[in-house]
Amino acid sequence: MKKLFVLVSLFMLLLAGCQSSGSTEKTAAKESNKKRVALVLPEKIGVNPFFQQMDEGAKKAAKEFGYDLKTIESTDQAAIEENLRAAVAEKYDLIITSSFESEDALKKVAGENPDQKFAVIDTTVDLPNVRSVTFREQEAAYLLGAAAGLSTKTNKVGMVVAMDIPLLKKWTVGFQEGLKATNPKAEFLVNYVGSFTDPAKAKELALLQASKGADFIAGASAVGDLGVFEAAKEKNFYTAGQDVDRTEVDPAHVVLSQLKGTDAAAYETMKAFHDGTFKAGVVAYGLKEDGVGLTYVTKESKTPLNAFVGQPVVDKVKALKEDIVSGKVKVTDPLAK
């Protein structure tokens, strides 16, 4: 009887082992069927919230759609190309990168690998295997300009812009259209830093605009916005940030932020790939797609609304946002041919 019990026990253990082995093999097979996505960032996460937000959107999509996601951070310009080539060699199903810093590397690597699918966020690369995700920044700029026009007490508002290039006209033209729509008497002051990374020059230009009576000066100069924020604190005028909510930097002076949903862009790109609707070409996200926006108007903020703007202004700008989404208000795209 004892021998029979031992034999039965051994049989049960062997059976359990076979089931466990089969289950493991099935799990491994399931894992191997996962689509693999590489997100190649042009810099390290933590330097620019713009890219951190993109990584968060990609992670959300990976969790929701069952992707195997790898985020690869680049230390410099040369590393972008190296990382793209490594992702191709590792046979990722989709490789996503971002911004003008990656353009040259992507053109080279995507051109040499026509069967590999790529996507680039926030710039355009015209190749048959690249999906270019852009934004209608002019729509959010319109809302920011409209809010400035309704809030200003001096009828003088300004913008400190990184460079006088066609791309950045999406900010200046949209802002000016929104400003004139809500306050035709307002004067618009604009100055160009000549760089994306010069806070000292940006601060100098913001101080110049403040000396001319501007009580609201928007920053649109990338890293230079930090100089605009410093000037606002020193001279007690009001300002706005870009891309992510910057009001928490100095709630007394940074009262709005023009938003760009890089998280939504990464998420929607991976969703399209999952759904089978992913195609090469240009895709643009605006207010309707939650690709761009304005704090308090399209997104809530942890920072209480500053009295310089006030709820009545927010309510009016919310109505303008709906008019843009419905097509009642058309915002000029300065890059449209």
C-alpha positions in Angstrom: 0.0 0.0 0.0 2.8 2.3 0.9 4.6 1.6 -2.4 1.3 2.3 -4.3 1.0 5.6 -2.5 4.6 6.6 -3.4 4.0 5.7 -7.1 0.7 7.7 -7.2 2.5 10.6 -5.6 5.3 10.5 -8.1 2.9 10.3 -11.0 1.0 13.4 -9.7 4.2 15.3 -9.4 5.3 14.4 -12.9 1.8 15.4 -14.2 2.0 18.7 -12.4 5.5 19.3 -13.8 4.3 18.7 -17.4 1.4 21.1 -16.9 3.7 23.7 -15.4 6.1 23.3 -18.3 3.3 23.5 -20.8 1.9 26.6 -19.1 5.4 28.2 -19.1 5.8 27.5 -22.8 2.4 28.9 -23.6 3.2 32.1 -21.6 6.6 32.4 -23.4 4.8 32.0 -26.7 2.3 34.6 -25.8 5.1 37.0 -24.7 6.9 36.4 -28.0 3.8 37.4 -29.9 3.8 40.9 -28.4 4.5 43.7 -30.8 7.8 45.5 -29.8 8.1 49.3 -29.9 11.3 51.3 -29.3 11.0 55.0 -28.3 14.3 56.7 -29.2 14.4 60.1 -27.4 16.9 62.7 -28.6 18.0 63.4 -25.0 17.9 62.0 -21.5 14.6 62.0 -19.6 14.5 64.7 -17.0 16.1 67.5 -19.0 12.9 68.5 -20.9 9.4 67.6 -19.6 8.3 67.5 -23.3 10.1 64.1 -23.6 9.2 62.8 -20.2 5.5 63.3 -21.1 6.0 61.4 -24.4 7.5 58.5 -22.5 4.5 58.5 -20.2 2.1 58.3 -23.1 4.1 55.5 -24.7 4.0 53.5 -21.4 0.2 54.0 -21.1 -0.3 52.6 -24.7 2.1 49.7 -24.0 0.1 48.7 -20.9 -3.3 49.1 -22.6 -2.4 47.4 -25.9 0.1 44.8 -24.7 3.3 46.2 -26.3 6.8 45.3 -25.3 8.2 48.9 -25.0 11.8 50.0 -24.7 12.7 53.7 -24.1 16.2 54.5 -25.4 17.7 57.9 -24.2 20.3 59.6 -26.4 23.2 61.5 -24.8 24.0 63.6 -27.9 23.3 64.1 -31.6 25.5 61.2 -32.7 23.8 58.8 -30.3 20.4 59.4 -31.9 21.6 57.7 -35.1 23.4 54.9 -33.2 20.2 54.2 -31.2 18.0 54.2 -34.2 20.3 51.7 -35.9 20.4 49.5 -32.8 16.6 49.5 -32.7 16.5 48.4 -36.4 19.1 45.7 -35.7 17.0 44.4 -32.7 14.0 44.1 -35.1 11.5 46.3 -33.3 8.1 46.4 -35.1 7.8 50.2 -34.7 10.5 52.7 -33.9 9.3 56.2 -32.6 11.6 59.2 -32.3 11.0 62.9 -31.9 11.8 66.5 -32.8 14.0 68.3 -35.2 17.1 67.0 -33.4 16.3 63.5 -34.9 15.5 64.6 -38.4 18.9 64.0 -40.1 19.5 60.7 -38.3 16.0 59.4 -39.1 16.2 60.4 -42.8 19.4 58.4 -43.1 18.3 55.3 -41.1 14.8 55.1 -42.5 16.0 55.7 -46.0 18.4 52.7 -45.7 15.7 50.5 -44.1 12.5 50.9 -46.3 10.7 47.9 -44.7 11.1 49.2 -41.2 8.1 51.3 -39.8 9.0 54.6 -38.1 7.2 57.5 -36.5 8.5 60.9 -35.6 6.7 63.3 -33.2 6.8 67.1 -33.6 8.5 67.3 -37.0 8.1 66.0 -40.5 10.2 63.5 -42.4 8.9 62.8 -45.9 9.7 59.1 -46.5 7.3 56.3 -47.4 8.0 54.4 -44.2 7.7 57.3 -41.7 4.6 58.6 -40.0 5.1 62.3 -39.1 3.0 63.5 -36.1 2.7 67.2 -36.0 0.6 69.7 -33.9 -1.6 72.6 -34.8 0.1 74.8 -32.3 -1.5 77.9 -33.8 -4.8 76.8 -32.3 -3.5 76.8 -28.7 -1.6 80.0 -29.4 -4.9 81.6 -30.5 -6.4 80.7 -27.1 -3.3 82.1 -25.3 -3.5 85.4 -27.3 -7.3 85.6 -26.7 -6.7 85.2 -22.9 -4.0 87.9 -23.0 -6.3 90.3 -24.8 -9.0 89.8 -22.3 -6.6 90.0 -19.3 -4.3 92.9 -20.1 -4.8 96.2 -18.3 -2.3 98.2 -20.4 -3.4 97.0 -23.8 0.2 96.0 -24.5 1.2 92.4 -24.6 4.4 90.7 -25.8 6.0 87.4 -26.8 9.7 86.4 -26.6 10.3 83.9 -29.3 13.3 81.6 -29.8 14.0 82.3 -33.5 12.5 84.1 -36.5 11.8 81.0 -38.5 8.7 79.7 -40.4 7.9 77.0 -37.8 7.6 79.5 -34.9 5.1 81.6 -36.9 2.5 79.0 -35.7 3.0 80.6 -32.3 3.2 84.3 -33.2 0.5 84.3 -35.9 -2.0 82.3 -33.8 -1.3 84.4 -30.7 -1.8 87.7 -32.6 -5.1 86.5 -34.2 -6.5 85.5 -30.8 -5.3 88.8 -29.3 -7.0 90.9 -32.0 -10.2 88.8 -31.8 -10.7 89.7 -28.1 -8.9 93.1 -27.9 -8.5 94.9 -31.3 -6.9 97.9 -29.4 -4.1 95.8 -27.9 -0.5 96.3 -29.2 1.6 93.2 -29.8 5.3 93.3 -29.1 7.5 90.5 -30.4 11.3 89.9 -30.1 13.5 87.0 -31.2 16.2 85.5 -29.0 18.1 83.8 -31.9 18.5 80.6 -29.9 16.5 77.9 -28.1 18.9 77.8 -25.2 19.6 81.4 -24.1 17.7 82.4 -20.9 19.9 85.5 -20.4 19.0 87.0 -23.8 15.3 86.0 -23.4 15.3 87.8 -20.0 16.8 90.9 -21.6 14.1 91.0 -24.3 11.3 90.4 -21.8 12.6 93.3 -19.7 12.7 95.5 -22.8 9.0 94.7 -23.5 8.1 95.4 -19.9 9.8 98.8 -20.1 7.4 99.5 -23.0 4.4 98.8 -20.9 3.6 95.2 -21.6 1.9 93.6 -18.6 1.7 90.1 -20.1 4.7 88.6 -22.0 4.4 85.0 -23.2 7.5 82.9 -23.4 8.0 80.9 -26.6 11.8 80.4 -26.4 12.3 76.9 -25.1 15.0 77.0 -22.4 14.9 80.8 -22.8 11.5 80.9 -21.1 13.3 80.5 -17.7 14.8 84.0 -18.4 11.3 85.4 -19.2 10.0 83.9 -15.9 12.9 85.6 -14.0 12.1 88.9 -15.6 8.4 88.6 -14.7 9.3 88.0 -11.1 11.7 91.0 -11.0 9.4 93.5 -12.8 6.1 92.1 -11.6 4.5 91.4 -15.0 2.6 88.2 -16.0 3.8 85.4 -18.3 3.0 82.0 -19.7 5.0 78.8 -20.3 5.0 76.2 -23.1 4.4 72.5 -23.7 3.6 71.5 -20.1 2.0 73.3 -17.2 4.6 75.7 -15.9 2.3 77.7 -13.6 3.8 75.9 -10.6 7.2 77.5 -11.2 5.9 80.8 -10.0 2.1 81.0 -9.6 2.2 84.7 -8.9 3.6 85.5 -12.3 3.4 82.4 -14.6 -0.4 82.5 -15.0 -1.0 80.3 -18.1 0.7 77.6 -20.2 0.3 76.7 -23.8 0.1 72.9 -23.9 1.4 70.3 -26.3 0.2 66.8 -25.8 3.3 64.7 -26.7 1.8 62.0 -24.4 -1.3 61.9 -26.6 0.8 61.8 -29.7 2.8 58.8 -28.5 -0.3 57.1 -27.3 -2.3 57.7 -30.5 0.6 56.6 -32.7 0.8 53.3 -30.8 -2.9 52.9 -30.8 -3.1 53.3 -34.6 -0.4 50.7 -35.0 -2.4 48.3 -32.8 -5.6 49.0 -34.6 -4.1 48.6 -38.1 -4.7 52.2 -39.1 -1.0 53.2 -38.9 0.1 54.8 -42.2 3.0 56.8 -43.4 2.5 60.5 -44.0 1.6 63.5 -41.9 -0.9 63.5 -39.1 -1.8 66.7 -37.2 -3.2 67.0 -33.7 -5.0 70.1 -32.6 -7.6 71.1 -30.0 -10.1 68.6 -31.3 -7.7 65.7 -30.8 -6.4 67.0 -27.4 -3.1 67.5 -29.0 -2.7 71.1 -27.9 -4.4 73.2 -25.3 -4.3 75.9 -22.6 -4.2 75.5 -18.8 -7.6 76.1 -17.1 -9.3 76.1 -20.6 -8.6 72.5 -21.9 -6.8 71.1 -18.8 -7.1 71.7 -15.1 -4.0 72.8 -13.1 -2.8 72.1 -9.6 -2.1 75.8 -9.4 -5.1 78.0 -8.5 -6.1 80.4 -11.3 -4.4 83.8 -10.9 -6.7 86.8 -10.5 -5.0 88.5 -13.4 -6.8 86.1 -15.7 -9.8 85.2 -13.6 -12.7 82.8 -14.3 -14.8 85.1 -16.6 -11.8 85.2 -19.0 -11.4 81.4 -18.8 -15.1 81.0 -19.6 -14.9 83.2 -22.7 -11.8 81.4 -23.9 -13.5 78.0 -23.4 -16.2 79.2 -25.8 -13.6 80.2 -28.3 -12.0 76.8 -28.0 -15.4 75.2 -28.9 -15.7 77.5 -31.9 -12.3 76.4 -33.2 -13.2 72.7 -32.7 -16.5 73.1 -34.5 -14.9 75.0 -37.3 -16.8 78.2 -36.6 -13.5 80.0 -36.0 -10.6 79.3 -38.4 -7.1 79.9 -37.2 -4.5 80.6 -39.9 -1.9 77.9 -40.5 1.1 80.0 -41.5 2.8 76.9 -42.9 -0.1 75.9 -45.2 0.9 76.0 -48.9 
